[in-house]
């Protein structure tokens, strides 16, 4: 099965669920027999979806480093993001994938790891039939303007304000 036309989707905002929504779309696409590449920017730690992707043989690449970026990114953070961007550009433009999910790409731009122009160039290079999904807080207006679908997750209430940490299978 192949998509007739691929659109650009953006999941952004300060609420929980952007990556989770992208994983849900990934599972639906997998069930429909679509070819998927799921690429994470910034993240470099184990998350539970990695096991599912491995068992289902869904192509997955994690391009972040294990440490959180606090303050100004280091050269190693920028190098990792640029390596991931180059991989993403290859996947998005190849015509071999029905869906390419670029998880936390908006955060990579916000942190200054890659430029907004790099993302716009990547989106302009996409194969006509490839759906591209960008997740992460802080999507820029230009990126949202390029998108065909923008969903903003808005936090109304979250249990972390009561001291609940990340839970395996829910947040990680």
MIDOSE-1310 file (N, C-alpha, C; in nm, 2 decimals, decimal comma, always signed):
residues 172
xxxx	+0,08/-0,12/+0,00/+0,00/+0,00/+0,00/+0,09/+0,12/+0,00; +0,05/+0,23/-0,07/+0,12/+0,35/-0,08/+0,03/+0,47/-0,07; +0,07/+0,57/-0,01/-0,01/+0,69/+0,01/-0,02/+0,76/-0,13; -0,14/+0,82/-0,16/-0,15/+0,90/-0,28/-0,07/+1,03/-0,27
xxxx	-0,08/+1,10/-0,16/-0,01/+1,22/-0,14/+0,03/+1,22/+0,01; +0,15/+1,26/+0,04/+0,19/+1,28/+0,17/+0,18/+1,42/+0,22; +0,13/+1,44/+0,34/+0,11/+1,57/+0,40/+0,21/+1,59/+0,51; +0,22/+1,71/+0,56/+0,31/+1,75/+0,67/+0,22/+1,77/+0,79
xxxx	+0,25/+1,70/+0,90/+0,18/+1,71/+1,02/+0,27/+1,76/+1,13; +0,22/+1,85/+1,22/+0,30/+1,90/+1,33/+0,21/+1,88/+1,46; +0,28/+1,81/+1,56/+0,22/+1,80/+1,69/+0,31/+1,88/+1,79; +0,25/+1,98/+1,85/+0,33/+2,07/+1,93/+0,25/+2,11/+2,05
xxxx	+0,31/+2,20/+2,13/+0,24/+2,25/+2,25/+0,30/+2,20/+2,38; +0,26/+2,25/+2,49/+0,32/+2,21/+2,62/+0,25/+2,10/+2,69; +0,15/+2,03/+2,63/+0,09/+1,92/+2,69/+0,15/+1,79/+2,66; +0,12/+1,69/+2,74/+0,17/+1,55/+2,72/+0,10/+1,49/+2,60
xxxx	+0,17/+1,41/+2,52/+0,10/+1,33/+2,42/+0,15/+1,35/+2,28; +0,25/+1,43/+2,25/+0,29/+1,46/+2,12/+0,36/+1,33/+2,06; +0,46/+1,28/+2,13/+0,53/+1,16/+2,09/+0,43/+1,04/+2,09; +0,35/+1,03/+2,19/+0,25/+0,93/+2,20/+0,15/+0,93/+2,08
xxxx	+0,11/+1,04/+2,04/+0,02/+1,05/+1,92/+0,10/+1,00/+1,79; +0,23/+1,04/+1,78/+0,30/+1,00/+1,67/+0,32/+0,84/+1,67; +0,34/+0,79/+1,79/+0,35/+0,64/+1,80/+0,22/+0,58/+1,76; +0,11/+0,63/+1,80/-0,02/+0,58/+1,77/-0,04/+0,58/+1,61
xxxx	+0,00/+0,69/+1,55/-0,01/+0,70/+1,40/+0,08/+0,59/+1,34; +0,20/+0,58/+1,40/+0,30/+0,48/+1,35/+0,23/+0,34/+1,36; +0,17/+0,30/+1,47/+0,10/+0,17/+1,48/-0,01/+0,15/+1,38; -0,09/+0,26/+1,36/-0,20/+0,25/+1,26/-0,14/+0,23/+1,12
xxxx	-0,03/+0,30/+1,09/+0,03/+0,29/+0,96/+0,09/+0,15/+0,94; +0,15/+0,10/+1,05/+0,21/-0,04/+1,04/+0,10/-0,14/+1,01; -0,02/-0,12/+1,08/-0,13/-0,21/+1,06/-0,18/-0,21/+0,92; -0,17/-0,09/+0,85/-0,21/-0,08/+0,71/-0,11/-0,12/+0,61
xxxx	+0,01/-0,16/+0,66/+0,11/-0,21/+0,57/+0,20/-0,10/+0,51; +0,20/+0,02/+0,58/+0,28/+0,13/+0,53/+0,42/+0,11/+0,57; +0,52/+0,17/+0,50/+0,66/+0,17/+0,53/+0,69/+0,29/+0,61; +0,75/+0,27/+0,73/+0,77/+0,38/+0,83/+0,91/+0,39/+0,87
xxxx	+0,95/+0,52/+0,89/+1,08/+0,54/+0,96/+1,05/+0,64/+1,07; +1,09/+0,60/+1,19/+1,07/+0,68/+1,31/+1,20/+0,73/+1,36; +1,23/+0,86/+1,36/+1,36/+0,92/+1,39/+1,34/+1,01/+1,51; +1,41/+0,99/+1,62/+1,41/+1,08/+1,73/+1,53/+1,17/+1,74
xxxx	+1,50/+1,30/+1,75/+1,60/+1,40/+1,78/+1,60/+1,42/+1,93; +1,72/+1,47/+1,98/+1,74/+1,51/+2,12/+1,73/+1,39/+2,22; +1,64/+1,30/+2,20/+1,63/+1,18/+2,30/+1,74/+1,08/+2,27; +1,80/+1,04/+2,38/+1,91/+0,94/+2,37/+1,90/+0,83/+2,48
xxxx	+1,78/+0,82/+2,54/+1,76/+0,72/+2,65/+1,66/+0,62/+2,61; +1,67/+0,50/+2,67/+1,57/+0,40/+2,64/+1,43/+0,44/+2,67; +1,34/+0,41/+2,58/+1,20/+0,43/+2,61/+1,13/+0,30/+2,56; +1,01/+0,27/+2,62/+0,95/+0,14/+2,60/+0,91/+0,12/+2,46
xxxx	+0,87/+0,22/+2,38/+0,83/+0,20/+2,25/+0,95/+0,14/+2,16; +1,07/+0,16/+2,21/+1,18/+0,10/+2,13/+1,17/-0,05/+2,12; +1,12/-0,12/+2,23/+1,11/-0,26/+2,23/+1,00/-0,30/+2,13; +0,89/-0,23/+2,13/+0,78/-0,26/+2,03/+0,83/-0,24/+1,89
xxxx	+0,90/-0,13/+1,86/+0,95/-0,11/+1,73/+1,04/-0,22/+1,68; +1,13/-0,26/+1,77/+1,22/-0,37/+1,74/+1,15/-0,50/+1,71; +1,05/-0,54/+1,79/+0,98/-0,66/+1,77/+0,90/-0,66/+1,65; +0,84/-0,54/+1,61/+0,76/-0,53/+1,49/+0,85/-0,50/+1,37
xxxx	+0,98/-0,48/+1,39/+1,07/-0,45/+1,28/+1,03/-0,32/+1,21; +0,99/-0,22/+1,29/+0,97/-0,08/+1,24/+1,10/-0,01/+1,25; +1,14/+0,05/+1,14/+1,27/+0,12/+1,14/+1,27/+0,24/+1,24; +1,37/+0,24/+1,33/+1,38/+0,34/+1,44/+1,52/+0,38/+1,45
xxxx	+1,54/+0,51/+1,47/+1,67/+0,57/+1,50/+1,66/+0,67/+1,61; +1,75/+0,66/+1,71/+1,75/+0,76/+1,81/+1,88/+0,84/+1,80; +1,87/+0,97/+1,77/+1,98/+1,05/+1,74/+2,03/+1,14/+1,85; +1,97/+1,14/+1,97/+2,02/+1,22/+2,08/+2,12/+1,15/+2,16
xxxx	+2,18/+1,23/+2,25/+2,27/+1,17/+2,35/+2,20/+1,14/+2,48; +2,26/+1,05/+2,56/+2,19/+1,01/+2,69/+2,17/+1,12/+2,79; +2,25/+1,22/+2,78/+2,24/+1,33/+2,88/+2,14/+1,44/+2,83; +2,07/+1,49/+2,93/+1,98/+1,60/+2,89/+2,06/+1,73/+2,86
xxxx	+2,01/+1,81/+2,77/+2,08/+1,93/+2,73/+2,03/+2,04/+2,83; +2,12/+2,09/+2,91/+2,08/+2,19/+3,01/+2,17/+2,31/+2,97; +2,10/+2,43/+2,95/+2,17/+2,54/+2,91/+2,21/+2,54/+2,76; +2,33/+2,59/+2,73/+2,37/+2,60/+2,59/+2,42/+2,46/+2,54
xxxx	+2,37/+2,41/+2,43/+2,41/+2,28/+2,37/+2,56/+2,28/+2,35; +2,62/+2,17/+2,37/+2,77/+2,15/+2,34/+2,78/+2,10/+2,19; +2,90/+2,11/+2,15/+2,93/+2,07/+2,01/+2,88/+1,93/+1,98; +2,90/+1,84/+2,08/+2,86/+1,70/+2,06/+2,71/+1,69/+2,04
xxxx	+2,63/+1,77/+2,10/+2,49/+1,78/+2,09/+2,45/+1,82/+1,95; +2,52/+1,93/+1,90/+2,49/+1,98/+1,77/+2,53/+1,88/+1,66; +2,65/+1,82/+1,68/+2,69/+1,71/+1,58/+2,59/+1,60/+1,57; +2,54/+1,55/+1,69/+2,44/+1,45/+1,69/+2,31/+1,49/+1,62
xxxx	+2,27/+1,61/+1,64/+2,15/+1,66/+1,57/+2,17/+1,67/+1,42; +2,29/+1,72/+1,38/+2,31/+1,73/+1,24/+2,32/+1,60/+1,17; +2,38/+1,50/+1,24/+2,38/+1,36/+1,19/+2,24/+1,31/+1,17; +2,16/+1,33/+1,27/+2,02/+1,29/+1,26/+1,94/+1,36/+1,15
xxxx	+1,97/+1,49/+1,14/+1,90/+1,57/+1,03/+1,94/+1,51/+0,89; +2,06/+1,48/+0,87/+2,11/+1,42/+0,74/+2,03/+1,29/+0,72; +2,02/+1,21/+0,82/+1,95/+1,08/+0,80/+1,80/+1,11/+0,77; +1,74/+1,21/+0,84/+1,60/+1,24/+0,82/+1,58/+1,29/+0,67
xxxx	+1,67/+1,38/+0,63/+1,66/+1,43/+0,49/+1,67/+1,32/+0,39; +1,76/+1,22/+0,41/+1,77/+1,10/+0,32/+1,63/+1,03/+0,32; +1,58/+1,00/+0,44/+1,45/+0,92/+0,45/+1,33/+1,00/+0,39; +1,32/+1,13/+0,41/+1,21/+1,21/+0,37/+1,21/+1,22/+0,22
xxxx	+1,33/+1,23/+0,16/+1,33/+1,26/+0,01/+1,35/+1,14/-0,07; +1,37/+1,02/-0,01/+1,40/+0,90/-0,09/+1,28/+0,84/-0,17; +1,16/+0,87/-0,12/+1,04/+0,81/-0,19/+1,02/+0,66/-0,14; +1,10/+0,61/-0,05/+1,09/+0,47/-0,01/+1,00/+0,46/+0,11
xxxx	+0,96/+0,57/+0,18/+0,88/+0,56/+0,30/+0,74/+0,63/+0,28; +0,64/+0,57/+0,34/+0,51/+0,63/+0,34/+0,50/+0,73/+0,45; +0,56/+0,71/+0,56/+0,56/+0,80/+0,67/+0,70/+0,81/+0,73; +0,74/+0,93/+0,76/+0,86/+0,95/+0,83/+0,83/+1,04/+0,95
xxxx	+0,85/+0,99/+1,07/+0,82/+1,07/+1,19/+0,95/+1,12/+1,25; +0,95/+1,25/+1,27/+1,07/+1,32/+1,32/+1,03/+1,38/+1,46; +1,05/+1,29/+1,55/+1,02/+1,31/+1,69/+1,11/+1,41/+1,76; +1,05/+1,52/+1,82/+1,13/+1,62/+1,89/+1,21/+1,71/+1,80
xxxx	+1,18/+1,71/+1,67/+1,25/+1,80/+1,58/+1,23/+1,95/+1,62; +1,11/+1,98/+1,66/+1,08/+2,12/+1,70/+1,17/+2,16/+1,82; +1,19/+2,07/+1,91/+1,28/+2,10/+2,03/+1,42/+2,12/+1,98; +1,47/+2,04/+1,89/+1,60/+2,06/+1,83/+1,62/+2,19/+1,77
xxxx	+1,52/+2,25/+1,71/+1,53/+2,38/+1,65/+1,53/+2,48/+1,77; +1,44/+2,47/+1,86/+1,43/+2,56/+1,98/+1,57/+2,57/+2,05; +1,63/+2,45/+2,07/+1,76/+2,45/+2,14/+1,88/+2,50/+2,06; +1,85/+2,53/+1,93/+1,96/+2,58/+1,85/+2,05/+2,47/+1,79
xxxx	+2,01/+2,34/+1,80/+2,09/+2,23/+1,75/+2,09/+2,23/+1,59; +1,97/+2,27/+1,54/+1,96/+2,28/+1,39/+1,88/+2,41/+1,37; +1,88/+2,46/+1,25/+1,81/+2,58/+1,22/+1,68/+2,56/+1,16; +1,59/+2,66/+1,18/+1,46/+2,65/+1,12/+1,47/+2,64/+0,96
xxxx	+1,57/+2,70/+0,90/+1,59/+2,69/+0,76/+1,62/+2,55/+0,72; +1,70/+2,48/+0,80/+1,73/+2,34/+0,77/+1,60/+2,25/+0,77; +1,51/+2,28/+0,86/+1,39/+2,21/+0,86/+1,30/+2,24/+0,74; +1,29/+2,37/+0,71/+1,22/+2,41/+0,59/+1,27/+2,35/+0,47
xxxx	+1,41/+2,34/+0,45/+1,47/+2,28/+0,34/+1,44/+2,13/+0,34; +1,44/+2,07/+0,45/+1,41/+1,92/+0,46/+1,26/+1,90/+0,41; +1,17/+1,98/+0,46/+1,03/+1,97/+0,42/+1,01/+1,99/+0,27; +1,08/+2,09/+0,22/+1,07/+2,11/+0,08/+1,13/+2,00/-0,01
xxxx	+1,22/+1,92/+0,05/+1,28/+1,81/-0,02/+1,20/+1,68/-0,01; +1,09/+1,68/+0,06/+1,01/+1,55/+0,08/+0,96/+1,50/-0,05; +0,96/+1,37/-0,05/+0,89/+1,30/-0,17/+0,74/+1,33/-0,16; +0,68/+1,34/-0,28/+0,54/+1,37/-0,29/+0,45/+1,28/-0,21
xxxx	+0,48/+1,15/-0,21/+0,40/+1,05/-0,14/+0,43/+1,02/+0,00; +0,53/+1,10/+0,06/+0,57/+1,07/+0,20/+0,51/+1,17/+0,29; +0,44/+1,11/+0,39/+0,38/+1,18/+0,50/+0,49/+1,21/+0,60; +0,51/+1,34/+0,65/+0,61/+1,37/+0,75/+0,54/+1,43/+0,87
xxxx	+0,58/+1,37/+0,98/+0,53/+1,42/+1,11/+0,64/+1,47/+1,20; +0,62/+1,60/+1,24/+0,72/+1,66/+1,33/+0,65/+1,68/+1,47; +0,72/+1,64/+1,57/+0,67/+1,66/+1,71/+0,76/+1,74/+1,79; +0,71/+1,78/+1,90/+0,79/+1,86/+2,00/+0,73/+2,00/+2,03
xxxx	+0,76/+2,04/+2,15/+0,72/+2,18/+2,18/+0,79/+2,28/+2,09; +0,74/+2,40/+2,10/+0,80/+2,51/+2,04/+0,81/+2,51/+1,88; +0,71/+2,45/+1,82/+0,71/+2,46/+1,67/+0,71/+2,61/+1,63; +0,79/+2,64/+1,53/+0,80/+2,78/+1,49/+0,68/+2,81/+1,40
xxxx	+0,65/+2,94/+1,39/+0,53/+2,98/+1,30/+0,55/+2,94/+1,16; +0,68/+2,95/+1,11/+0,70/+2,92/+0,97/+0,68/+2,77/+0,94; +0,73/+2,69/+1,04/+0,71/+2,54/+1,02/+0,56/+2,51/+1,03; +0,49/+2,57/+1,12/+0,34/+2,55/+1,13/+0,27/+2,59/+1,00
xxxx	+0,32/+2,70/+0,94/+0,26/+2,75/+0,82/+0,28/+2,66/+0,70; +0,39/+2,59/+0,70/+0,42/+2,49/+0,60/+0,33/+2,36/+0,61; +0,29/+2,33/+0,73/+0,22/+2,21/+0,76/+0,08/+2,21/+0,71; +0,03/+2,09/+0,68/-0,11/+2,07/+0,64/-0,20/+2,04/+0,76
xxxx	-0,14/+2,00/+0,87/-0,22/+1,97/+0,99/-0,13/+2,01/+1,11; -0,19/+2,09/+1,20/-0,11/+2,12/+1,32/-0,21/+2,09/+1,44; -0,16/+2,02/+1,53/-0,23/+1,99/+1,66/-0,14/+2,04/+1,77; -0,21/+2,12/+1,85/-0,14/+2,18/+1,97/-0,19/+2,11/+2,10
xxxx	-0,10/+2,04/+2,17/-0,14/+1,97/+2,29/-0,13/+2,08/+2,40; -0,24/+2,10/+2,47/-0,24/+2,20/+2,58/-0,26/+2,14/+2,71; -0,16/+2,16/+2,80/-0,17/+2,10/+2,93/-0,28/+2,18/+3,02; -0,37/+2,10/+3,07/-0,47/+2,15/+3,16/-0,44/+2,11/+3,30
xxxx	-0,40/+1,99/+3,31/-0,36/+1,93/+3,44/-0,27/+1,82/+3,42; -0,17/+1,80/+3,51/-0,07/+1,69/+3,50/-0,03/+1,65/+3,63; -0,02/+1,52/+3,66/+0,02/+1,47/+3,79/+0,16/+1,49/+3,83; +0,25/+1,54/+3,73/+0,38/+1,57/+3,77/+0,39/+1,68/+3,87
xxxx	+0,28/+1,77/+3,87/+0,28/+1,88/+3,96/+0,26/+1,84/+4,10; +0,22/+1,71/+4,12/+0,20/+1,65/+4,25/+0,32/+1,56/+4,29; +0,43/+1,57/+4,21/+0,55/+1,50/+4,23/+0,56/+1,36/+4,17; +0,47/+1,32/+4,08/+0,47/+1,19/+4,02/+0,58/+1,20/+3,90
xxxx	+0,67/+1,11/+3,91/+0,78/+1,11/+3,81/+0,73/+1,03/+3,68; +0,83/+1,01/+3,59/+0,80/+0,94/+3,47/+0,78/+0,79/+3,50; +0,68/+0,73/+3,44/+0,64/+0,59/+3,46/+0,67/+0,51/+3,34; +0,73/+0,40/+3,36/+0,76/+0,31/+3,25/+0,63/+0,26/+3,18
xxxx	+0,62/+0,27/+3,05/+0,51/+0,23/+2,97/+0,40/+0,34/+2,96; +0,42/+0,45/+3,03/+0,33/+0,57/+3,02/+0,40/+0,69/+2,97; +0,51/+0,73/+3,03/+0,59/+0,84/+2,98/+0,72/+0,79/+2,92; +0,77/+0,68/+2,96/+0,90/+0,62/+2,90/+0,88/+0,47/+2,87
